[in-house]
Amino acid sequence: MSLASEAIEPHVPQWRRFLRQLRKFADPEDNPAEVIYGTLLAAVVLATKTHKGVSGAAIFWSAVGALVLYWLAHVYADVIGEQLKTRQRPSWGTIAHAGFEHWSRLRASLIPVLAFEIVRLARASVNTSVLSALWLTVGLLGAWGATAAFRSGARGLALVIETQVCVGLGALVVLLKIVLH
């Protein structure tokens, strides 16, 4: 947060400023589909990486590595796909554009992984840390689903049903983790 905004709101506690920055980081406004996909992808990666005897640090770093590789794969596919279509060599601008186009996915995928790591560093078990990250994902998906439904005019039962579908998708990831482990 800038010094100017701190001067305007000096009474706002540090934790509240942090939460605002976190909300801004997680906001799907710039590229909603990428943010939602990235969040869900991270949850699936965490759910499938948790095995008995695997350390929390190994899960964290392998999840970060896998998510960065997914991001690079999408950037690569966009660049090479465009090259195949246009029959022109890609410029650095084309590569940077593809990277920025998918940045929202990588950024959002880090939210559940960072939640996992924060809970783990607070001395929770690996299982509790993963479940915390997965339930955070359920909450994020539900919030985004409810926001999308509300903004598109859904009210009452329609709003509840659309939100529950999104929550249900996140719950399937939790179920995947339970079934696999």
N, C-alpha and C positions, 0 to 999 in steps of 0.2 A: 504494500500500500504506500502511496506517495506521502511525502511530508505535508503537502497541501491538504490532502484528505484527513491526515491526522490532526492538523490544525483546526479543521472544521469540526471533527468529531473527537476531541481529546478524551471525552468521557467513555468512549467505547472500549471495553476491556480487550486485551490482547487475544484472548481465546475467541472472542466474537469476530475480530478481524480475521483471524485464522480461518474460522468457519466460512466467512464470506469468500475468502480466497479459494478455499476448497470447493465451495459451491460454484464459483466462477470456473474453476478448473474442470469440474464435472459437468458443466452446463452443455447440453447437446445442441444448443442454438446454432452453432456454426456449421455443423454437419451431423444432424441427428442420427441418420442411419449408421454412420461410421462409429459414433459414440456408443450407440446401443449394441452394435455388433461387437465392438471391442470389449465392452463390459461383459457381455455374455461369453465371448471367447476366453477371456481371462478366467472366468468361473469354471468353464469346462476344463481348461488346462490345470487349474488348481485341483479340481475334483479328480482328475485322472492321474495326477502325479503323486498323490498321497498314498504311500505304501508303508506297511509296517517296517520299521527299521530305517526309513529314509529320514535324514535330519531335516529340520526346518530350514536351515540355511541352504541345503541342497535343493529343496523344493522352491525356495524363493528365487535363487539364481537360475535354476533351470526354467522356471516360469518366465522370468524376465528375458532370458535368452530365447525361449520359444516365441514369445510375443514380439520381440524385436525381429526375429527371423520371419514371422508371419507378415509383419509390416514391410520388411524388405522384399518379401515375395510379391506382395501387392504392388509395390513401387516398380519392381522389376517387370512384372506382368503388364502393367500399364505402359511402361516405356517400350518394351519389346513389342507389345501388341500394336502400339501406335506406329512403331517402325515398320512392322509387317504391313500395316494398312497403308501407310503413306509412302513407303519405300524411300524414306529419308532417314539419315543418321540422326539420332537424338542429340539435342543440344543440352548444355548444362541447365538451361532454363527449363527444358522439358523434364529433365530428371528432378530438378528442384520442385517443379509444379506437382509432379506425381508424389513426391515425398510429403509436401504440404497437404495435398489432397487427402492423404491417408493418415496424417498426423493425429487427427481426432480419434482415430481407432486406437493408435498406440497409446495416446494420452489417457483415454478412458480405460484401456485394458490395465493400466498401472494402478488404478484405484483399488480393485479387489486385491491385487498382489501387495500393494502397500498396506492395506488393511490387515491382510494376513501377517505381514511382517511386524506391524505395530503390536498386534495382539500377541504374537509369538515372543517379541522382545519384552513384553510385560509378563513373561514367564508362564504363559498359558501353554498347554500341550499343543502339539502339532495338529491333532484332530480338532481341538477347540478353535485353533487359529483358522484352520481351513473352513470349518463350519461358520465361523464369524464372518469371514470374507464372502462365503456363499450366501448367507442370509442378508448381508449388505447388498449383494447383487440382486437378490429377490426384491428388496426394498427399492433399489434404484429402478429396476425394471417396472415395478408397480407404480412408482411415482411418475416415471416418464410415460407409461401407458395411460395413467389417469390424466396427466396434463394434456397429452395428445387427444384423448377422447373428449375432454372438457373443451379444449380449444376448437374442436371440430363440431361442437354443438351437442354432444351426448350429455344427457341428464338422467337422473333417476336410475332405473334398472339398467338401461343401456350403458351408462357410465360405470356402474358396478361390474357388469359383465365384461366390458372391454378391459377394465383394470384387472379383473381376475384372470383373464386370459394371459396378460403380461406377467402377472405374479405366478401363474401356473407354469409358464415357460421357465422362470427362474427356479421354481420348486422342482421341476424335472431335473435340473442340474444337481440340486441337493439330493434327490432320489438316486441319480447316477452315482454320486459319491458313496451313498449308503450301500447301494447294490454292489459296487465294485470293491468296497473295502469293509 
